[in-house]
Amino acid sequence: MSSLGHQLATSVLVVGTGGAGLRAAIEVAEAGVAVIAVIKRAADDARTVASGGISGAPAFTDPADTWEQHAADTLQESYLLADPRTALVVARYAAQGFHDLARYGVRFDRQGGGRIAQRHFGAHTYRRTAFAGEYTGLDVQRALRERAHQLGIPVLSSVYVTQLLVSDGTVFGAYGFDLVDGSRYLVHADAVILATGGHTRIWRRTSSRRDENTGDALRLAVEAGARLRDPELVQFHPFGLIDPESAAGTLVSEAARGEGGTLLNNLGERFMTRYDPERMELSSRDRVALASYTEIKEGRGTQAGGVWLDLSHLSHETVMTRLPTVHQALLELQMLDVTRDPIEVAPTAHHSMGGVWVRPEDHSTDVNGLFVIGEAASGLHGANRLEENSLIELLVYGRIAGRAAAEYSARLTDQQRSPGAVRAAEADVNRLLTADGDQNVRALQRSVRHLMTEHAGVVRDEAGLTAGLAGLDEIEARMADVGVHIDIGGFQDLAYAFDLRSTVLAARATLECALERRETRGCHNRSDYPELDPELKVNLVWSPETGVRREPVPPIPTHIAELMRDVSADDKLFE
């Protein structure tokens, strides 16, 4: 390969190597089909970190559990906005996902007889969350990475994909550049699987790292001709750190409140008595986030804009044996001893529950040959994500989409190509690379994040959303005069420029859909429309050309609907 560029060809290209991307690539390789995976980070730096566990109904612990009940719980928790077909697929094939993980060597905690242990989490009717200590997501990622290595799957690291290549509504590859030396990549592929995460980094405080979840998949898919669904539905986690700035948004484990941690405002009041006096800190995640937001907004928060999570009343033994990672993390990040001092936390954008519009049977999109999986896709979570469903989703649909992409490639009788599309992608990078305007890319990115936090955070209203859209118009106008500066450190500033484009597109879709959803449902709180509106039991589908369109949610099968009910909150941690 010359330094001027790399031209590659494969049957299936996977963009992103977190859990979803790796599972898809493994499925393609195990089917004997050529696959290449690319990641914009180092090859071993993708992140799938769900610590609580992974849910499914193989009934290792509670024999009465069924996959139908898992589907019913998922739909109930979604506030009726999840696609029932998607929920049924995930629940039905969860057992296969567990089997695959065991085959790949995930080190699940075990119970008597060597069976996988399962514990209770949130709104699950039965104990169905399996776990690997406090590091379930990391161990899943490790096992998938080792399996991908065994299969010899090529993983190209430090490659930033700027555009999917499309001709006549059919994808035929991707274009990008190397973040270190700037050399270009042209990858021809019969099918492309996007697995690059959601868009929670477009808020000021987020559990995402600095250069992930900026909406890459949303922009790449939309520019290729796909649509988005429910981008306004974003889960805010109540326990994101405020300091230090470099770690702002880092999550404090849910176990902290599960073990008896209390929330206090700056007056020392245990404020959950005002919002959920029965469950208190064990209330649902969205309710705790809303309570914290309200305390801060009404002037009872800390000077830095947070509330206090207090563990100091717990015994030293409890903290050291049940919350060791919390104790260690705060010592490292803040030199804070949680056995003596409270932790300053604030609501933090955590999980995109909307994403790219996909078909429930295989996560294909409006673009022939393009599949989207993981947090980048929509359909399973609706307005609230059932606890620990994210890991099982990526395993189920990673396998299904990987197989579908391999079969799609095998069916092709000719390969689509368009020199014009390649030249346009190349010109797009060249244009930004030579941009020498006076607008700083990262400053504009921060402006979007402040705008989204101010106008589309935990609580929204029409005036704020309208102001947010006006502010976004201004930021987009300033983007015409950006400057991109390449230095000895590499081409990161060019990546930031594309991140900004992704962020602005994701922000516009989110704001426009949040404006259209004139109700309060699950994670979506409209102070001017505080009630749930039965007429808005619809998905909101967005594209730049059509704006927001309402799409009916398919009916729930009768035998599943009969199983739906509110789950008792007694002695349970509700995420």
ZAMARGU-4260 file (C-alpha; in steps of 0.2 Angstrom, whole numbers, plus 5000, padded with zeros to 4 digits):
<rodrens>
0) 5000/5000/5000 | 5007/5017/4995 | 5007/5032/5007 | 4995/5040/4995 | 4981/5028/4999
5) 4975/5011/5002 | 4962/5002/4991 | 4954/4987/4998 | 4940/4976/4994 | 4929/4964/5004
10) 4912/4956/5004 | 4907/4964/5021 | 4914/4980/5029 | 4910/4982/5048 | 4913/5000/5054
15) 4916/5000/5073 | 4923/4986/5084 | 4914/4987/5100 | 4903/4972/5105 | 4890/4974/5091
20) 4903/4976/5077 | 4914/4962/5083 | 4899/4950/5085 | 4894/4954/5067 | 4911/4952/5060
25) 4913/4935/5069 | 4897/4929/5061 | 4902/4934/5044 | 4919/4926/5046 | 4911/4910/5053
30) 4900/4909/5038 | 4916/4909/5027 | 4914/4926/5020 | 4927/4939/5018 | 4926/4953/5031
35) 4936/4968/5036 | 4933/4979/5052 | 4938/4997/5054 | 4939/5007/5070 | 4945/5025/5073
40) 4954/5021/5089 | 4967/5008/5093 | 4961/4991/5089 | 4960/4986/5107 | 4952/5002/5113
45) 4933/5000/5108 | 4922/5001/5123 | 4907/4990/5128 | 4907/4993/5147 | 4890/4989/5153
50) 4894/4983/5171 | 4878/4977/5178 | 4876/4962/5166 | 4867/4955/5152 | 4848/4950/5152
55) 4839/4935/5144 | 4827/4922/5149 | 4836/4905/5147 | 4829/4902/5165 | 4846/4897/5173
60) 4839/4904/5190 | 4820/4905/5189 | 4813/4890/5179 | 4796/4899/5177 | 4804/4913/5166
65) 4801/4913/5147 | 4807/4923/5132 | 4789/4929/5130 | 4789/4937/5147 | 4806/4945/5143
70) 4798/4952/5127 | 4783/4958/5137 | 4794/4967/5151 | 4804/4975/5137 | 4788/4982/5129
75) 4780/4987/5145 | 4796/4997/5150 | 4797/5005/5133 | 4781/5015/5136 | 4774/5006/5121
80) 4786/5014/5109 | 4797/4999/5106 | 4794/4989/5090 | 4786/4973/5096 | 4794/4963/5082
85) 4811/4969/5088 | 4807/4965/5106 | 4802/4947/5101 | 4817/4944/5091 | 4829/4949/5105
90) 4820/4940/5118 | 4818/4924/5108 | 4836/4923/5103 | 4844/4929/5119 | 4847/4911/5124
95) 4858/4909/5108 | 4867/4924/5113 | 4871/4917/5130 | 4877/4901/5121 | 4888/4911/5110
100) 4896/4920/5124 | 4900/4904/5134 | 4907/4897/5118 | 4918/4912/5116 | 4924/4911/5134
105) 4915/4924/5144 | 4918/4921/5163 | 4901/4922/5170 | 4898/4920/5188 | 4891/4903/5192
110) 4878/4896/5204 | 4876/4878/5211 | 4879/4865/5198 | 4889/4876/5187 | 4874/4885/5180
115) 4876/4904/5175 | 4870/4915/5189 | 4856/4927/5186 | 4851/4942/5197 | 4836/4954/5198
120) 4838/4970/5190 | 4824/4984/5188 | 4808/4980/5179 | 4812/4962/5175 | 4798/4950/5181
125) 4811/4937/5185 | 4830/4935/5189 | 4837/4935/5172 | 4853/4947/5172 | 4869/4936/5171
130) 4885/4945/5175 | 4904/4943/5176 | 4908/4952/5192 | 4908/4970/5190 | 4915/4969/5172
135) 4902/4961/5161 | 4904/4972/5146 | 4923/4972/5147 | 4923/4953/5148 | 4911/4952/5133
140) 4922/4963/5123 | 4938/4953/5128 | 4930/4937/5123 | 4924/4944/5106 | 4941/4951/5103
145) 4949/4935/5106 | 4937/4926/5095 | 4939/4938/5081 | 4958/4936/5082 | 4956/4917/5081
150) 4947/4919/5065 | 4960/4931/5058 | 4948/4945/5055 | 4958/4960/5048 | 4955/4975/5060
155) 4961/4992/5053 | 4964/5004/5067 | 4965/5023/5067 | 4954/5024/5052 | 4941/5037/5052
160) 4926/5034/5040 | 4920/5050/5032 | 4907/5044/5020 | 4898/5028/5014 | 4899/5026/4995
165) 4882/5024/4987 | 4876/5023/4969 | 4858/5021/4964 | 4852/5018/4982 | 4865/5004/4985
170) 4880/5005/4996 | 4897/4999/4989 | 4909/5003/5002 | 4917/5017/5012 | 4929/5031/5011
175) 4940/5038/5025 | 4958/5043/5031 | 4971/5037/5043 | 4971/5048/5059 | 4990/5046/5061
180) 4997/5050/5043 | 4982/5056/5034 | 4983/5043/5020 | 4966/5039/5012 | 4956/5023/5013
185) 4945/5017/4999 | 4936/5001/5004 | 4925/4992/4991 | 4912/4981/5000 | 4896/4972/4995
190) 4888/4976/5011 | 4892/4988/5026 | 4887/4986/5044 | 4888/5002/5055 | 4891/4999/5073
195) 4898/5016/5079 | 4887/5020/5094 | 4874/5033/5097 | 4874/5052/5100 | 4875/5055/5118
200) 4891/5065/5116 | 4881/5080/5109 | 4877/5085/5127 | 4889/5093/5139 | 4889/5080/5152
205) 4889/5062/5145 | 4896/5045/5150 | 4904/5044/5133 | 4922/5047/5130 | 4928/5063/5121
210) 4928/5056/5103 | 4914/5043/5103 | 4895/5044/5101 | 4896/5060/5092 | 4882/5054/5080
215) 4894/5046/5067 | 4882/5032/5062 | 4867/5044/5061 | 4876/5056/5049 | 4884/5042/5039
220) 4868/5033/5037 | 4857/5049/5033 | 4869/5055/5020 | 4869/5038/5012 | 4850/5039/5011
225) 4843/5031/5027 | 4832/5039/5040 | 4832/5041/5059 | 4819/5035/5072 | 4815/5043/5089
230) 4832/5052/5091 | 4824/5063/5105 | 4823/5048/5116 | 4839/5048/5126 | 4842/5040/5143
235) 4850/5052/5156 | 4859/5043/5170 | 4858/5052/5187 | 4875/5049/5193 | 4888/5057/5182
240) 4904/5065/5190 | 4906/5084/5188 | 4925/5085/5191 | 4938/5084/5185 | 4933/5091/5168
245) 4943/5078/5159 | 4932/5065/5167 | 4915/5074/5168 | 4901/5062/5165 | 4910/5047/5171
250) 4897/5036/5179 | 4896/5031/5197 | 4890/5013/5198 | 4871/5010/5201 | 4877/4999/5215
255) 4880/5014/5225 | 4862/5018/5227 | 4858/4999/5228 | 4869/4997/5243 | 4860/5012/5252
260) 4868/5028/5245 | 4857/5043/5248 | 4855/5059/5238 | 4856/5076/5246 | 4853/5093/5239
265) 4864/5108/5245 | 4853/5111/5260 | 4856/5093/5266 | 4839/5087/5262 | 4836/5069/5256
270) 4826/5076/5242 | 4819/5060/5234 | 4806/5061/5248 | 4798/5074/5237 | 4798/5063/5221
275) 4796/5045/5226 | 4794/5043/5245 | 4791/5024/5243 | 4806/5019/5233 | 4817/5034/5237
280) 4834/5032/5229 | 4829/5015/5222 | 4816/5024/5210 | 4818/5022/5191 | 4833/5029/5183
285) 4823/5042/5173 | 4814/5048/5189 | 4830/5050/5199 | 4838/5060/5185 | 4822/5071/5184
290) 4822/5074/5203 | 4841/5079/5203 | 4838/5090/5188 | 4823/5099/5197 | 4833/5101/5213
295) 4847/5109/5203 | 4836/5120/5192 | 4826/5126/5207 | 4842/5132/5215 | 4845/5118/5228
300) 4860/5111/5219 | 4878/5113/5222 | 4888/5128/5216 | 4895/5118/5202 | 4877/5112/5197
305) 4875/5095/5205 | 4868/5086/5220 | 4877/5075/5233 | 4877/5056/5233 | 4882/5051/5250
310) 4889/5034/5255 | 4898/5040/5272 | 4884/5032/5283 | 4888/5015/5276 | 4900/5004/5285
315) 4918/5004/5279 | 4917/4985/5276 | 4901/4988/5265 | 4910/5000/5254 | 4926/4990/5252
320) 4917/4974/5249 | 4902/4979/5239 | 4908/4995/5231 | 4927/4993/5228 | 4927/5001/5211
325) 4917/5016/5216 | 4930/5019/5231 | 4945/5016/5219 | 4938/5027/5205 | 4935/5042/5216
330) 4952/5041/5225 | 4960/5041/5208 | 4950/5055/5200 | 4947/5066/5214 | 4957/5060/5229
335) 4940/5058/5237 | 4937/5045/5251 | 4919/5040/5249 | 4918/5033/5266 | 4920/5050/5273
340) 4914/5063/5260 | 4899/5064/5247 | 4901/5063/5229 | 4895/5077/5218 | 4885/5071/5203
345) 4873/5077/5190 | 4862/5070/5177 | 4872/5063/5162 | 4867/5059/5144 | 4870/5040/5144
350) 4861/5030/5131 | 4853/5033/5114 | 4837/5024/5113 | 4833/5030/5096 | 4844/5029/5081
355) 4844/5024/5063 | 4828/5017/5056 | 4830/4998/5053 | 4820/4983/5049 | 4816/4971/5063
360) 4820/4955/5054 | 4839/4959/5050 | 4842/4978/5054 | 4844/4982/5036 | 4840/5000/5031
365) 4832/5010/5017 | 4849/5009/5008 | 4852/4992/4999 | 4867/4983/5008 | 4868/4994/5023
370) 4864/4987/5040 | 4865/4996/5057 | 4867/4988/5074 | 4870/4992/5092 | 4866/5009/5100
375) 4867/5016/5082 | 4850/5007/5078 | 4833/5010/5085 | 4818/4999/5088 | 4821/4989/5105
380) 4820/5002/5119 | 4807/5015/5115 | 4805/5028/5128 | 4814/5018/5141 | 4827/5004/5141
385) 4824/4989/5151 | 4839/4986/5162 | 4854/4976/5154 | 4845/4974/5137 | 4859/4983/5128
390) 4872/4969/5128 | 4859/4956/5123 | 4853/4967/5109 | 4870/4969/5101 | 4873/4950/5102
395) 4857/4945/5095 | 4857/4958/5081 | 4876/4957/5078 | 4873/4938/5074 | 4858/4941/5063
400) 4864/4956/5054 | 4881/4948/5051 | 4873/4933/5043 | 4861/4944/5033 | 4875/4954/5026
405) 4885/4938/5021 | 4869/4931/5012 | 4866/4948/5004 | 4884/4948/4997 | 4882/4930/4991
410) 4866/4934/4981 | 4874/4949/4972 | 4876/4945/4953 | 4886/4961/4950 | 4895/4974/4960
415) 4889/4992/4961 | 4903/5005/4958 | 4903/5024/4955 | 4919/5033/4952 | 4909/5049/4954
420) 4904/5045/4972 | 4922/5041/4976 | 4928/5057/4969 | 4915/5067/4979 | 4921/5058/4995
425) 4939/5063/4991 | 4934/5081/4987 | 4925/5082/5003 | 4940/5077/5014 | 4951/5089/5003
430) 4940/5103/5005 | 4940/5102/5024 | 4959/5098/5025 | 4962/5115/5016 | 4949/5125/5026
435) 4958/5140/5034 | 4943/5150/5042 | 4943/5158/5059 | 4930/5147/5067 | 4938/5134/5079
440) 4930/5117/5076 | 4931/5111/5094 | 4924/5128/5100 | 4909/5125/5089 | 4907/5108/5096
445) 4907/5114/5113 | 4893/5127/5108 | 4882/5113/5102 | 4885/5103/5118 | 4880/5118/5129
450) 4865/5122/5117 | 4859/5104/5119 | 4861/5104/5138 | 4852/5120/5140 | 4838/5117/5128
455) 4836/5098/5126 | 4842/5090/5142 | 4832/5081/5155 | 4817/5093/5154 | 4812/5101/5137
460) 4799/5114/5132 | 4793/5122/5116 | 4802/5139/5119 | 4818/5130/5123 | 4818/5118/5109
465) 4814/5133/5097 | 4828/5143/5104 | 4839/5128/5102 | 4835/5126/5083 | 4839/5145/5081
470) 4855/5143/5089 | 4859/5128/5079 | 4856/5138/5063 | 4869/5150/5069 | 4882/5137/5073
475) 4879/5129/5055 | 4882/5146/5047 | 4898/5148/5057 | 4904/5131/5051 | 4906/5138/5034
480) 4922/5147/5040 | 4930/5133/5050 | 4949/5131/5050 | 4957/5114/5051 | 4975/5113/5057
485) 4986/5097/5055 | 5001/5096/5066 | 5014/5084/5072 | 5001/5075/5082 | 4991/5069/5067
490) 4975/5072/5058 | 4964/5073/5074 | 4958/5091/5069 | 4951/5084/5053 | 4942/5071/5063
495) 4934/5084/5074 | 4928/5093/5059 | 4918/5078/5053 | 4913/5075/5071 | 4905/5092/5071
500) 4895/5088/5056 | 4889/5072/5064 | 4885/5082/5080 | 4875/5095/5071 | 4865/5083/5061
505) 4861/5073/5077 | 4856/5088/5086 | 4844/5095/5073 | 4835/5078/5072 | 4834/5077/5091
510) 4827/5095/5093 | 4815/5093/5079 | 4808/5077/5085 | 4808/5083/5103 | 4798/5098/5097
515) 4785/5086/5088 | 4783/5075/5103 | 4772/5086/5113 | 4770/5074/5128 | 4779/5067/5143
520) 4783/5049/5140 | 4798/5039/5149 | 4814/5048/5146 | 4806/5062/5137 | 4800/5076/5149
525) 4790/5091/5142 | 4786/5103/5155 | 4773/5111/5144 | 4765/5095/5140 | 4767/5085/5157
530) 4755/5071/5152 | 4756/5056/5141 | 4747/5058/5125 | 4739/5042/5118 | 4739/5050/5101
535) 4758/5050/5102 | 4760/5032/5104 | 4770/5033/5088 | 4788/5033/5082 | 4795/5049/5075
540) 4805/5046/5059 | 4816/5060/5053 | 4827/5064/5037 | 4833/5081/5031 | 4822/5080/5016
545) 4805/5076/5024 | 4808/5082/5042 | 4798/5073/5055 | 4785/5060/5051 | 4774/5050/5062
550) 4775/5031/5060 | 4763/5019/5069 | 4770/5007/5081 | 4765/4989/5075 | 4753/4980/5086
555) 4758/4969/5101 | 4754/4951/5099 | 4739/4946/5110 | 4749/4932/5119 | 4763/4945/5123
560) 4751/4959/5128 | 4743/4947/5141 | 4759/4946/5150 | 4762/4964/5151 | 4761/4972/5169
565) 4770/4983/5181 | 4783/4974/5190 | 4784/4975/5209 | 4797/4987/5215 | 4800/4979/5232
570) 4818/4978/5237 | 4824/4980/5219 | 4836/4993/5211 | 4827/5001/5196 | 4839/5007/5183
</rodrens>
